[in-house]
Amino acid sequence: MITGIIAALPEELSTLTSDKPKKGCCHVIAENILIIQSGAGPKNAEQAAEQLLGQGAERLISWGCAAALAPGLRPGNLTLPEQLISDDLESIDIRSPWLAEIQALLNALTPVAHISLASSNTLVATSKDKKELHRKTGAAALDMESVAIAKVAKAHRIDFLAIRSIADPADMSLPKAVAHALDPDGEVNIAKLLNYLIKHPLELPSLIQLGRHFHASQKTLKQAASIWLPSIVN
């Protein structure tokens, strides 16, 4: 069975392979594994999911980092949600035998399961907004792509998983420098970032902290990939 994996950012895709495919292009990393870098946001994710299906994918994974909404989640925690909550509060059940199989395979990483993952069409940058979203949805974590991919999978009646590692904790607001430097696809424009830091040097410590959190998230994703990828390669 061919598995299609979608990651929004190149830094997330790099936890699966050392190859560097162009954004929006399907890439083979094993006989039955296709990957694609979608860019951030639901529209990009939906398009990438359809591309993978067009190339023969028979099940889909949303892969990458997530923001914590629940206070107990820390950077590097692996989440395997069983339910998704859309921007308009629609609930999508993604439980399946495949999810149970992956939960068992990744047990050594003590994945956080039996939780909901919320989705937002826009960047949720402040701890106040995270707290409010947690109150409204009950979700433990948040990303911008999983719901869109799950809806494509549901429309085609195929299995779907979200495998997400926590980057920023619930009590952390993203540095304003990040929001300022992000392009429409969620990638950081380095020139804009440096220019902002020159004008706002007090942002640097929080940016360094975010970098450390993101590194912890990447490390967990690499560990997860090293465990379960071999299990689905023919």
Legacy VTK file of the C-alpha trace (Angstrom):
# vtk DataFile Version 3.0
C-alpha trace
ASCII
DATASET POLYDATA
POINTS 234 float
0.000 0.000 0.000
1.359 3.428 -0.972
1.552 5.962 1.861
1.546 9.688 1.096
3.097 12.034 3.666
2.510 15.789 3.715
4.707 18.276 5.590
4.180 22.015 5.391
7.795 23.144 5.814
11.178 21.912 4.542
12.446 21.655 8.141
9.635 19.181 8.852
10.236 17.210 5.656
13.945 16.934 6.525
13.048 14.672 9.457
11.949 12.051 6.914
14.716 12.243 4.329
17.952 14.014 3.450
16.568 14.602 -0.045
15.382 18.137 -0.764
12.454 17.986 -3.182
11.001 21.214 -4.520
7.909 22.521 -2.799
4.722 21.173 -4.342
6.450 18.236 -6.024
5.762 14.607 -5.084
8.934 12.735 -4.218
9.571 9.016 -3.723
11.652 8.027 -0.673
10.820 4.319 -0.844
8.934 2.037 -3.198
5.670 2.651 -1.362
6.250 6.044 0.323
5.591 9.407 -1.326
6.293 12.749 0.350
5.477 16.340 -0.509
6.189 19.758 1.007
2.901 21.607 0.800
3.599 25.001 2.283
1.613 26.167 5.309
-2.140 26.421 5.554
-5.202 24.387 4.629
-5.385 25.338 0.959
-1.800 24.246 0.284
-2.343 21.078 2.305
-5.485 20.166 0.375
-3.737 20.648 -2.970
-0.777 18.541 -1.830
-3.083 15.741 -0.660
-4.822 15.653 -4.028
-1.433 15.548 -5.775
-0.351 12.548 -3.724
-3.577 10.738 -4.506
-3.033 11.482 -8.173
0.356 9.800 -7.896
-1.137 6.658 -6.387
-1.176 7.286 -2.618
-3.708 5.038 -0.886
-3.530 6.566 2.594
-2.316 9.923 3.945
-0.290 11.296 6.846
-0.095 14.881 8.088
3.463 15.160 9.424
5.316 17.862 11.306
5.174 20.194 14.284
2.250 21.506 16.270
1.555 24.152 18.885
0.448 23.024 22.328
-2.918 24.187 23.591
-3.026 21.979 26.706
-0.711 23.196 29.504
0.828 19.752 30.087
2.336 19.355 26.627
6.000 20.274 26.257
8.344 20.746 23.285
9.268 17.387 21.801
6.128 15.570 22.956
4.789 13.326 20.197
1.032 13.498 19.583
-1.133 10.930 17.802
-4.616 12.476 17.879
-7.785 10.469 17.474
-10.000 13.418 16.643
-9.643 16.657 14.713
-11.495 19.916 15.354
-11.900 22.241 12.380
-11.870 26.033 12.394
-15.683 26.001 12.440
-15.707 23.421 15.289
-16.569 20.410 13.123
-15.351 17.188 14.756
-13.621 14.556 12.600
-12.987 11.092 14.055
-9.759 9.598 12.653
-9.546 6.428 14.751
-8.614 3.343 12.738
-6.718 0.051 13.022
-3.820 1.842 11.323
-3.709 4.465 14.078
-3.711 1.733 16.731
-0.848 0.026 14.891
1.236 3.226 14.780
0.491 3.959 18.450
1.871 0.533 19.349
4.945 0.970 17.137
5.773 4.339 18.671
5.064 3.305 22.246
8.743 3.733 23.179
8.389 7.481 22.522
5.397 7.645 24.920
3.120 9.333 22.393
0.263 11.475 23.672
-2.843 9.761 22.304
-6.622 9.912 22.940
-6.556 13.656 22.257
-8.006 16.122 19.764
-5.970 18.258 17.375
-7.471 21.612 16.424
-6.940 23.417 13.148
-6.748 27.122 12.391
-6.745 28.926 9.066
-4.486 31.620 10.506
-1.412 31.714 12.725
-2.273 31.500 16.434
0.630 33.444 17.903
-0.145 34.398 21.506
-0.533 32.342 24.663
-3.817 34.150 25.295
-5.212 33.001 21.957
-3.998 29.435 22.577
-5.726 29.397 25.948
-8.963 30.624 24.399
-8.794 28.045 21.604
-8.174 25.287 24.169
-11.227 26.459 26.118
-13.393 26.596 23.001
-12.356 23.305 21.395
-10.979 21.129 24.190
-8.138 20.250 21.825
-4.667 19.541 23.185
-2.696 20.827 20.188
-3.014 22.871 17.029
-1.812 22.938 13.437
-2.969 24.484 10.162
-3.014 21.510 7.778
-4.344 18.282 9.287
-8.073 18.975 8.956
-7.730 19.868 5.284
-5.809 16.666 4.577
-8.250 14.581 6.610
-11.168 15.956 4.604
-9.472 14.899 1.361
-8.876 11.434 2.803
-12.488 11.192 3.960
-13.792 12.234 0.545
-11.743 9.451 -1.059
-12.592 6.945 1.708
-8.990 6.248 2.662
-7.166 6.167 6.002
-5.551 9.241 7.497
-3.134 9.891 10.368
-1.753 13.028 11.976
1.709 12.576 13.485
2.731 15.833 15.133
5.432 16.808 17.614
4.995 19.809 19.887
7.157 22.853 19.176
5.859 25.889 21.093
4.197 25.210 24.478
0.812 26.640 25.408
2.267 29.350 27.653
4.616 30.679 24.975
3.722 33.479 22.581
5.566 33.353 19.291
8.158 36.127 18.890
6.757 38.998 16.851
9.801 38.649 14.615
8.484 35.298 13.376
5.061 36.597 12.402
6.719 39.588 10.714
9.070 37.411 8.648
6.660 34.664 7.575
5.686 34.497 3.913
2.211 33.270 2.812
3.441 29.653 2.809
4.692 29.816 6.374
8.389 29.981 5.534
10.653 32.523 7.205
12.113 35.287 5.045
15.597 35.584 6.565
16.151 39.139 5.311
12.911 40.316 6.926
13.756 38.463 10.127
17.213 40.006 10.458
15.910 43.459 9.642
13.263 43.122 12.357
15.827 41.928 14.905
18.100 44.883 14.178
15.218 47.182 15.062
13.937 45.025 17.961
16.988 43.304 19.556
15.026 42.331 22.682
13.222 39.752 20.528
16.400 37.682 20.181
16.177 35.641 23.435
12.626 34.469 22.709
13.624 33.635 19.138
16.522 31.508 20.402
14.174 29.753 22.818
11.744 28.996 19.999
14.625 27.589 17.969
15.495 25.228 20.815
11.878 24.106 21.096
11.685 23.516 17.354
14.890 21.475 17.486
13.351 19.278 20.214
10.318 18.769 18.007
12.482 17.841 15.014
14.467 15.371 17.120
11.279 13.562 18.137
10.030 13.435 14.554
13.322 11.911 13.419
13.087 9.298 16.149
9.515 8.494 15.167
10.470 8.192 11.503
13.344 5.847 12.312
10.902 3.524 14.087
7.830 3.405 11.875
9.118 4.151 8.372
10.916 0.777 8.109
7.674 -0.948 9.129
5.790 0.284 6.050
8.562 -0.169 3.467
8.056 -3.251 1.325
LINES 1 235
234 0 1 2 3 4 5 6 7 8 9 10 11 12 13 14 15 16 17 18 19 20 21 22 23 24 25 26 27 28 29 30 31 32 33 34 35 36 37 38 39 40 41 42 43 44 45 46 47 48 49 50 51 52 53 54 55 56 57 58 59 60 61 62 63 64 65 66 67 68 69 70 71 72 73 74 75 76 77 78 79 80 81 82 83 84 85 86 87 88 89 90 91 92 93 94 95 96 97 98 99 100 101 102 103 104 105 106 107 108 109 110 111 112 113 114 115 116 117 118 119 120 121 122 123 124 125 126 127 128 129 130 131 132 133 134 135 136 137 138 139 140 141 142 143 144 145 146 147 148 149 150 151 152 153 154 155 156 157 158 159 160 161 162 163 164 165 166 167 168 169 170 171 172 173 174 175 176 177 178 179 180 181 182 183 184 185 186 187 188 189 190 191 192 193 194 195 196 197 198 199 200 201 202 203 204 205 206 207 208 209 210 211 212 213 214 215 216 217 218 219 220 221 222 223 224 225 226 227 228 229 230 231 232 233
